[in-house]
Amino acid sequence: MEDITNIMDDVEIVKEFLVESGDHLDDVESKILQLEENPEDADIINSIFRPIHSMKGSAGFLGMKDIGKVSHELETLLDEARKTKIKITHEIIEILIEGIDILKKLREIVAKKFDNKDAATDVIDYQPLLSKISVALQQNQNNVETGFKPVSTSQDDVDDISPEPKKLGEILLESGDVSQEQLQIALYEQQKPLGEILVEKGITTPEKVENALKIQSAASKKSAETVKVDTQKLDNLVNLVGELVIANALMNEVLVNSNNTNTVANKNLSQLSKIVKDMQDQVMSIRMVPLKATFQKMARLVRDVSIKAGKKVRLEVSGEETELDKTVIEEIGDPLVHIIRNSVDHGIEPHDERIAKGKPAEGLVRLNAFHKGGNIVIEIEDDGKGLYKDKLLKKAIEKGLVEEGASLSDQQIYNLIFAAGFSTAEKITDISGRGVGMDVVKKNVERLRGKVDLSTVEGKGTKISIKLPLTLAIIDGMIVQVGNEKYIIPMLSIEESIRPIKEHISTVQHRGELLNIRGKLLPIVRLHNLYNVKPKKTNPWEALILIVEGEGQRCGILVDDLLGQQQIVIKSLGEQFRNVRGVSGSAILGDGCVSLILDVGGIMNMALN
């Protein structure tokens, strides 16, 4: 690796290169997989060539010789394909993928040096790749079957990586206001702006020049519609807006309690609250990014794992434009990798077994994302062999996770795959069976205040659904009162609230109280018992019961009163309280008091197990 320390002082330039090159490489990797399916698609070849060409230019400018050299050789190979001098084959695809992997490693070295100039870095040997490219060029140049139209390779096409606005003369020429000959004469004589020369010669009018300048100006603005912002600045803005929301709520509470009758003040405060709410929505939307980049990486994963496992598997993706908070997207990548890898390796049957079952030889994994009830749901579904209850239960008993003769529902048996270290794999490989890593999936998703559901049909396939909040900073919550304490229950967990009649409450020995709601019995959880609070109402028929759902279970939570629904800005409880069961965070309410945000699943586990 060459010495790049000299450019590390140009912080902004290097940072921009790292962001831009990362986007380019992710995009190119996705396009290469598309090219593998459509090797004669000239547009795809061109869309791969352009980012590589751009990276070569940027690396050359910054003196990153290794990245520049690899990019240059890949660019040469792609240029030959653009000119139809070589044909895209499986070998060419493998070379391109290897090239992208090497560029990613070289970029990681730059990123490591950027973070710490004294950091030790690996040496990447890319000479074998360059040799493969050289051989591929020699072998293919004389054996080309032109199956597609050549792509334009004019200098304008090559260099137009970030198209610039058209020049004034080009616009006037296209509109027919001047001829090519008149334009050339004016350019030859040009000592002042072209527009003035053309008007002086009587070739065109000031109005037409003015109109052409407006077109040029509009085109210039289009290239500057997005602005790159440092993530830390964005996080600071989100925090400040959160504080503004809390301050606004405090002001509202003060005026309400003071019985303020000033109509103008109330009207202005109402308008302020609306502006703060809109500002909050806008700031949160800034952090929302599409799942497309994350889903694109899964396509490469499916290809690599299926080749290693000796299977042919196709990935179908939908809903990749669905947007999610940037922080959530960064955290969800790992769980998706575990699930999809296990679906391909252990879920999809071998080629012969699928044919014997009457299934298509090619396995199918579907990756889908969509909005549902204020959440984002990501589904990973395969058409493999599914999960076998008997096999799962037998393994669980062998590992001591379940007692012999224990009575478990089908769903409880399927959920055993989320137990730490549980696996049904017959042999240990570098891509292990479904179950290894699934405990990590569950923990990571729950840490994001999401949940994982699993459904399966033996012999047909398995579907895993991950439900996630849109953002980690704000939730819609119901404020409830128990005695003098106020708690917040996420609205997504609440199904309904009722005041039961006395006849619908029954007591079962050793099992606590049960609520009969439309013929179904649900356990009742008394918050005041869990948190040692003195309630105002102890009889369920005098108080209120919230019917909640969490982690596949339902129950009724007994509270004194409901104080209302509002958007809650979540505050962390700190490291010392991060593992408190039944609590997921805290919030500052309008009266300035701190209220705990309850984790419904944790509460049920505490009270019912």
C-alpha positions in Angstrom: 0.0 0.0 0.0 1.5 3.3 -1.0 1.9 6.2 1.5 -1.3 8.2 1.6 -0.5 10.1 4.8 0.2 13.2 2.8 -3.4 13.6 1.7 -5.0 12.8 5.1 -4.8 16.5 6.1 -7.4 17.3 3.5 -10.1 16.0 5.8 -13.2 17.1 3.8 -11.8 15.9 0.4 -10.9 12.4 1.8 -14.2 12.2 3.7 -16.2 13.0 0.5 -14.1 10.4 -1.4 -14.9 7.7 1.1 -18.6 8.4 1.0 -18.8 8.7 -2.7 -16.6 5.6 -3.4 -18.6 3.6 -0.9 -21.8 4.5 -2.8 -20.2 3.8 -6.2 -19.0 0.3 -5.1 -22.3 -0.7 -3.7 -24.1 0.4 -6.8 -21.6 -1.3 -9.1 -21.8 -4.6 -7.2 -25.6 -4.6 -7.7 -25.2 -3.8 -11.4 -22.7 -6.6 -11.9 -25.2 -9.1 -10.6 -27.8 -7.7 -13.0 -25.2 -8.0 -15.8 -24.7 -11.6 -14.9 -28.4 -12.2 -15.7 -28.4 -10.0 -18.8 -24.8 -10.2 -20.2 -25.8 -8.4 -23.5 -27.4 -5.3 -21.9 -25.3 -2.4 -23.0 -27.0 0.0 -20.6 -25.9 -2.0 -17.6 -22.3 -2.2 -18.9 -22.3 1.6 -19.3 -23.8 2.1 -15.8 -20.9 0.0 -14.3 -18.2 1.8 -16.4 -19.2 5.3 -15.3 -18.7 4.9 -11.5 -15.4 3.0 -12.0 -14.2 5.8 -14.3 -15.2 8.4 -11.7 -13.3 6.5 -8.9 -10.2 6.3 -11.1 -10.3 10.1 -11.6 -10.8 10.8 -7.9 -8.2 8.3 -6.8 -5.7 9.8 -9.3 -6.4 13.3 -8.0 -5.8 12.2 -4.4 -2.7 10.2 -5.2 -4.2 6.9 -4.3 -2.2 4.9 -6.8 -3.4 1.4 -5.8 -7.1 2.3 -6.1 -6.3 4.2 -9.3 -4.5 1.3 -10.9 -7.2 -1.3 -10.1 -9.9 1.1 -11.3 -8.0 1.8 -14.5 -7.6 -1.9 -15.4 -11.3 -2.6 -14.6 -12.2 0.4 -16.7 -10.2 -0.9 -19.6 -11.9 -4.2 -19.4 -15.4 -2.6 -19.3 -14.5 -0.2 -22.1 -13.7 -3.2 -24.4 -17.1 -4.6 -23.5 -18.7 -1.2 -24.3 -17.1 -1.3 -27.7 -18.2 -5.0 -28.1 -14.6 -6.1 -28.5 -15.1 -8.7 -25.8 -18.1 -10.6 -24.7 -19.4 -10.7 -21.1 -18.9 -14.3 -19.9 -19.0 -16.0 -16.5 -15.2 -15.5 -16.2 -15.5 -11.7 -16.9 -18.3 -11.5 -14.2 -16.0 -13.2 -11.7 -13.1 -10.8 -12.5 -15.4 -7.8 -12.0 -16.7 -9.1 -8.7 -13.1 -9.8 -7.5 -12.1 -6.3 -8.6 -14.9 -4.7 -6.6 -13.9 -6.8 -3.5 -10.3 -5.6 -3.9 -11.4 -1.9 -4.3 -13.5 -2.3 -1.2 -10.5 -3.6 0.8 -8.3 -0.7 -0.5 -11.0 1.8 0.4 -11.2 0.3 3.9 -7.4 0.8 4.3 -7.9 4.5 3.4 -10.8 4.8 5.9 -8.6 3.2 8.6 -5.8 5.6 7.9 -8.3 8.4 7.9 -9.5 7.5 11.4 -6.0 6.8 12.7 -2.9 7.8 10.7 -0.7 5.4 12.8 -3.0 2.4 12.3 -1.4 -0.8 10.9 -2.9 -1.8 7.6 -2.9 -5.0 5.5 -1.1 -5.2 2.2 -3.5 -6.1 -0.6 -2.0 -8.1 -3.5 -4.0 -7.3 -6.6 -1.4 -8.4 -9.1 -3.3 -11.7 -9.7 -6.4 -9.7 -10.6 -4.5 -7.6 -13.1 -3.1 -10.7 -14.7 -6.6 -12.2 -15.1 -7.7 -9.0 -16.7 -4.8 -9.0 -19.1 -5.5 -12.7 -20.1 -9.2 -12.0 -20.5 -8.5 -9.1 -22.8 -6.2 -11.2 -25.0 -8.4 -14.3 -25.1 -11.7 -12.5 -25.9 -10.6 -9.9 -28.4 -10.4 -12.4 -31.2 -13.5 -14.4 -30.3 -16.3 -11.9 -30.1 -19.9 -12.6 -31.0 -21.6 -9.2 -31.1 -25.0 -9.7 -29.6 -25.7 -6.1 -28.8 -25.3 -2.7 -30.2 -22.0 -0.8 -29.3 -22.3 1.8 -26.7 -21.3 5.3 -27.6 -17.7 5.9 -26.5 -17.2 9.5 -27.5 -15.1 11.6 -25.2 -18.2 13.5 -24.0 -19.8 10.2 -23.0 -16.7 9.1 -21.1 -16.0 12.3 -19.3 -19.6 13.2 -18.6 -19.7 11.5 -15.2 -21.5 14.4 -13.5 -23.3 16.2 -16.5 -22.7 19.9 -16.5 -25.3 22.4 -17.7 -25.3 23.0 -21.5 -23.3 25.9 -22.7 -25.2 29.0 -24.0 -24.2 28.4 -27.6 -25.5 24.8 -27.5 -28.9 25.9 -26.2 -29.2 28.6 -28.9 -28.1 26.1 -31.6 -30.6 23.5 -30.5 -33.5 26.1 -30.5 -32.6 27.1 -34.0 -31.9 30.7 -33.0 -28.3 30.6 -34.5 -26.6 28.4 -37.1 -23.5 26.3 -36.6 -21.5 28.7 -38.9 -22.7 31.8 -37.1 -21.8 30.2 -33.7 -18.3 29.3 -34.9 -17.6 32.8 -36.1 -18.8 34.3 -32.8 -16.7 31.8 -30.8 -13.6 32.6 -33.0 -14.0 36.4 -32.3 -15.0 36.0 -28.7 -13.5 38.6 -26.4 -16.6 39.2 -24.4 -19.7 37.1 -23.4 -21.0 35.1 -26.4 -24.6 36.4 -25.9 -23.4 40.0 -26.4 -21.5 39.2 -29.6 -24.5 37.4 -31.2 -26.8 40.3 -30.4 -24.3 42.9 -31.7 -24.0 41.0 -35.0 -27.8 41.0 -35.2 -27.9 37.2 -35.3 -30.3 36.9 -32.4 -32.2 39.2 -30.0 -31.5 40.1 -26.3 -34.8 38.3 -25.4 -33.7 35.0 -26.9 -30.3 35.2 -25.2 -32.0 36.0 -21.9 -34.3 33.0 -22.3 -31.3 30.8 -23.0 -29.5 32.1 -19.9 -32.6 31.2 -17.8 -32.5 27.6 -19.2 -28.8 27.4 -18.4 -29.4 28.7 -14.8 -32.2 26.2 -14.2 -30.0 23.4 -15.3 -27.2 24.5 -12.9 -29.6 24.5 -10.0 -30.7 20.9 -10.7 -27.2 19.6 -10.0 -27.2 21.2 -6.5 -30.5 19.9 -5.2 -28.9 17.7 -2.5 -26.5 18.8 0.1 -24.2 16.4 2.1 -24.5 16.9 5.8 -22.3 15.4 8.6 -24.2 12.8 10.5 -23.2 14.3 13.9 -24.7 17.7 12.9 -27.9 15.9 12.0 -28.0 14.1 15.3 -27.5 17.4 17.2 -30.4 18.9 15.2 -32.6 16.0 16.1 -31.7 16.3 19.8 -32.4 20.1 19.7 -35.8 19.6 18.1 -36.5 17.0 20.7 -35.8 19.5 23.5 -37.9 22.1 21.7 -40.8 19.6 21.7 -40.4 19.1 25.4 -40.1 22.9 26.1 -43.3 23.4 24.1 -45.1 20.8 26.1 -44.0 22.4 29.3 -45.3 25.8 28.2 -48.6 24.3 27.3 -48.9 22.6 30.7 -48.1 25.8 32.5 -50.8 27.8 30.6 -53.4 25.1 31.1 -52.7 24.9 34.8 -52.8 28.7 35.2 -56.3 28.8 33.7 -55.1 31.3 31.1 -58.0 33.1 29.4 -55.9 35.2 27.0 -57.3 34.2 23.7 -54.5 35.7 21.6 -51.8 34.0 23.7 -53.7 30.6 23.4 -54.0 31.1 19.7 -50.3 31.9 19.3 -49.3 29.0 21.4 -51.5 26.7 19.3 -49.8 28.0 16.2 -46.3 27.5 17.8 -47.3 23.9 18.7 -48.2 23.2 15.1 -44.9 24.7 13.8 -42.9 22.6 16.3 -44.8 19.5 15.3 -44.2 20.2 11.6 -40.5 20.9 12.3 -40.2 17.7 14.2 -41.7 15.7 11.3 -39.4 17.4 8.8 -36.3 16.8 10.9 -37.1 13.1 11.4 -37.8 12.7 7.7 -34.3 14.0 7.0 -32.9 10.9 8.7 -35.0 8.5 6.6 -33.2 6.7 3.9 -34.4 3.9 1.5 -33.6 0.3 2.2 -32.3 -0.1 -1.4 -28.6 -0.1 -0.5 -29.1 -2.7 2.3 -31.2 -4.9 0.0 -28.6 -4.7 -2.8 -26.0 -6.2 -0.5 -28.2 -9.2 0.1 -28.2 -10.0 -3.6 -24.4 -10.5 -3.5 -24.8 -12.6 -0.3 -27.4 -14.9 -1.9 -25.1 -15.4 -4.9 -22.0 -16.2 -2.9 -23.7 -18.5 -0.4 -25.6 -20.4 -3.1 -22.4 -21.0 -5.0 -20.6 -22.2 -1.9 -23.5 -24.5 -1.0 -23.7 -25.9 -4.5 -27.3 -24.6 -5.1 -29.0 -22.3 -7.5 -31.0 -19.7 -5.7 -32.8 -16.6 -6.9 -33.5 -13.6 -4.8 -36.7 -11.6 -5.4 -36.7 -8.1 -3.9 -39.6 -5.7 -3.4 -40.3 -2.6 -1.3 -36.6 -1.5 -1.6 -37.8 2.2 -1.8 -39.3 1.9 1.7 -37.6 4.4 4.0 -36.3 3.8 7.5 -34.3 5.8 10.0 -30.6 5.7 9.2 -29.7 4.4 12.6 -32.1 1.5 12.3 -30.9 0.6 8.8 -27.3 0.5 10.1 -28.3 -2.0 12.8 -30.6 -4.2 10.7 -27.9 -5.3 8.2 -26.5 -8.0 10.5 -29.8 -9.7 11.3 -30.7 -9.8 7.6 -27.4 -11.4 6.7 -28.0 -14.1 9.3 -31.5 -14.9 8.2 -30.8 -14.9 4.5 -27.6 -16.9 4.8 -29.5 -19.5 6.8 -32.4 -19.5 4.4 -30.1 -20.3 1.4 -27.9 -22.8 3.2 -30.3 -24.7 5.4 -33.8 -23.7 4.2 -33.4 -24.3 0.4 -33.1 -28.0 -0.4 -30.3 -29.4 -2.7 -31.1 -29.5 -6.5 -32.0 -33.2 -6.7 -34.2 -33.1 -3.6 -36.2 -30.2 -4.9 -36.8 -32.0 -8.3 -37.9 -35.2 -6.4 -40.4 -33.1 -4.5 -41.8 -31.6 -7.7 -40.4 -28.2 -6.9 -38.4 -26.0 -9.4 -34.7 -26.8 -9.4 -34.0 -23.2 -8.6 -34.7 -22.1 -5.0 -36.4 -18.8 -4.3 -35.8 -16.3 -1.5 -38.1 -13.3 -1.3 -37.1 -10.1 0.5 -39.9 -7.6 1.0 -40.4 -4.4 3.0 -43.6 -2.4 3.6 -45.3 -0.1 6.0 -47.9 -1.5 8.5 -49.5 0.3 11.3 -46.8 2.9 11.7 -44.1 0.3 11.6 -41.8 -1.1 8.9 -42.1 -4.8 8.3 -39.3 -6.7 6.5 -40.2 -10.2 5.4 -37.7 -12.9 4.4 -39.4 -15.9 2.9 -38.0 -19.0 1.2 -39.6 -21.9 -0.6 -37.4 -24.5 1.1 -38.2 -27.4 3.3 -39.5 -25.4 6.3 -39.0 -26.3 9.9 -39.9 -29.8 11.3 -41.4 -29.7 14.8 -40.3 -33.1 15.8 -36.7 -32.5 14.8 -36.6 -29.1 16.6 -38.1 -30.5 19.8 -35.7 -33.5 19.8 -32.7 -31.2 19.5 -34.0 -28.9 22.2 -34.4 -31.8 24.6 -30.9 -33.0 23.8 -29.5 -29.6 24.6 -31.5 -29.3 27.8 -33.5 -26.3 26.6 -36.8 -28.2 27.0 -37.7 -30.9 29.6 -38.8 -34.3 28.3 -42.6 -34.5 28.0 -43.1 -30.7 28.2 -46.2 -29.4 26.5 -45.4 -26.8 23.9 -47.5 -25.1 21.2 -46.3 -25.2 17.6 -45.2 -21.6 17.8 -43.2 -22.1 20.9 -41.4 -25.1 19.3 -40.6 -23.0 16.2 -39.3 -20.1 18.4 -36.7 -22.5 19.8 -34.5 -21.6 16.9 -34.0 -18.2 18.6 -32.3 -19.9 21.6 -28.6 -19.2 21.9 -26.5 -21.9 20.3 -29.4 -23.8 19.0 -28.9 -25.4 15.5 -30.4 -28.2 13.5 -27.4 -28.4 11.2 -26.1 -32.0 10.7 -22.5 -30.7 10.3 -20.7 -27.5 11.1 -19.6 -25.5 8.1 -18.6 -21.9 7.6 -22.2 -21.3 6.6 -24.0 -23.1 9.3 -27.6 -24.2 9.6 -30.7 -22.3 10.5 -30.5 -21.4 14.2 -26.9 -20.4 14.6 -26.9 -16.6 14.8 -30.7 -16.5 15.2 -30.4 -15.6 18.9 -28.3 -12.6 17.7 -31.0 -11.7 15.3 -33.6 -11.6 18.0 -31.5 -9.6 20.4 -30.5 -7.0 17.8 -34.1 -6.5 16.7 -35.4 -6.3 20.2 -32.7 -3.7 21.0 -34.2 -1.6 18.2 -37.6 -2.0 19.9 -38.8 -4.3 17.2 -39.9 -7.9 17.2 -39.3 -11.1 15.1 -42.2 -13.4 14.1 -41.7 -16.8 12.4 -44.2 -18.9 10.4 -43.4 -22.1 8.6 -45.0 -25.0 6.7 -43.2 -28.3 6.6 -42.0 -29.0 3.2 -43.2 -25.7 1.8 -40.9 -23.0 3.3 -40.4 -20.5 6.1 -41.2 -16.8 6.5 -39.5 -14.6 9.1 -41.0 -11.1 9.7 -39.1 -8.3 11.4 -41.2 -5.5 12.6 -39.3 -2.3 13.3 -40.2 1.3 14.4 -39.7 4.0 11.8 -37.3 5.9 14.1 -35.6 5.3 17.4 -36.0 8.9 18.6 -39.8 9.3 18.9 -42.8 7.1 19.6 -46.5 7.5 19.9 -47.4 6.7 23.5 -50.4 6.5 25.8 -49.8 8.1 29.2 -51.3 6.1 32.0 -51.6 6.8 35.7 -51.1 4.3 38.6 -51.4 6.0 41.9 -49.2 9.2 41.7 -47.0 7.7 39.0 -47.3 8.2 35.3 -46.1 5.5 32.8 -46.0 5.5 29.0 -47.1 2.5 27.0 -46.3 2.5 23.2 -49.4 2.8 21.1 -48.2 0.1 18.8 -48.6 -2.4 21.6 -52.2 -1.3 22.6 -55.2 -3.1 21.0 -58.0 -1.4 23.0 -58.9 -0.1 26.5 -62.0 -1.3 28.4 -63.7 -1.0 31.8 -64.8 -4.5 32.5 -67.9 -5.6 34.4 -67.4 -7.5 37.6 -68.7 -10.8 36.2 -66.0 -10.8 33.5 -63.2 -11.1 36.1 -62.3 -14.5 37.5 -59.5 -15.7 39.7 -57.6 -18.9 39.1 -55.6 -20.5 41.8 -51.8 -20.1 41.3 -52.5 -18.3 38.0 -53.7 -14.9 39.2 -56.7 -13.0 37.6 -58.2 -13.5 34.2 -60.4 -11.2 32.1 -63.1 -12.7 29.9 -63.1 -10.6 26.7 -65.5 -11.7 24.0 -65.1 -15.4 25.1 -61.3 -15.4 25.4 -59.5 -15.4 28.7 -56.6 -13.0 29.1 -54.3 -12.7 32.2 -54.4 -9.4 34.1 -51.2 -7.6 35.1 -51.4 -5.2 37.9 -48.7 -2.5 37.4 -48.9 -1.4 41.0 -47.7 -4.8 42.2 -44.8 -4.9 39.7 -43.5 -1.4 40.7 -44.6 -1.3 44.3 -46.9 1.7 43.8 -50.0 2.5 45.9 -52.9 2.6 43.4 -56.1 4.7 43.7 -58.3 1.9 42.4 -57.7 -1.8 43.1 -60.9 -3.3 41.7 -60.6 -4.0 37.9 -64.3 -3.0 37.3 -63.6 0.4 38.8 -60.3 1.0 37.0 -59.3 0.6 33.4 -57.7 -2.3 31.6 -55.5 -1.9 28.5 -55.4 -4.9 26.2 -51.8 -5.1 24.9 -49.8 -7.5 22.7 -46.1 -8.2 22.8 -43.8 -11.0 21.8 -46.7 -13.1 20.6 -48.7 -12.9 23.9 -51.7 -10.8 25.0 -52.7 -9.6 28.4 -54.7 -6.9 30.2 -52.7 -4.2 32.1 -54.6 -2.7 35.0 -54.2 1.1 35.4 -56.1 3.8 37.3 -56.6 6.2 34.4 -55.6 7.1 30.9 -54.2 10.7 30.6 -54.0 10.9 26.8 -51.9 10.0 23.8 -48.9 12.1 22.6 -45.7 11.8 20.7 -42.9 11.0 23.1 -39.2 12.0 22.7 -37.3 9.0 24.1 -34.5 9.6 26.5 -32.0 6.9 27.4 -31.9 5.7 31.1 -28.1 5.3 30.9 -25.8 2.3 31.1 -26.7 1.4 34.7 -30.4 0.9 33.9 -30.1 -0.6 30.3 -31.0 -4.1 31.4 -34.0 -3.3 33.6 -36.8 -5.7 32.7 -40.1 -4.2 31.6 -38.6 -0.7 30.9 -37.3 0.4 27.5 -36.6 4.1 28.1 -37.9 7.3 29.7 -39.4 10.6 28.6 -39.9 14.1 30.1 -43.6 14.9 30.2 -45.3 18.3 30.0 -45.2 18.9 33.7 -41.4 18.4 33.7 -41.6 15.0 35.4 -39.7 11.9 34.1 -41.9 9.0 33.1 -40.8 5.4 32.3 -41.6 3.9 28.9 -42.8 0.4 29.5 -41.8 -2.6 27.4 -45.0 -4.7 27.2 -43.2 -7.9 26.3 -40.9 -7.5 29.3 -43.8 -6.8 31.7 -45.6 -9.9 30.6 -42.5 -12.0 31.1 -42.1 -10.5 34.6 -45.7 -11.0 35.7 -46.7 -14.2 34.0 -43.6 -16.4 34.0 
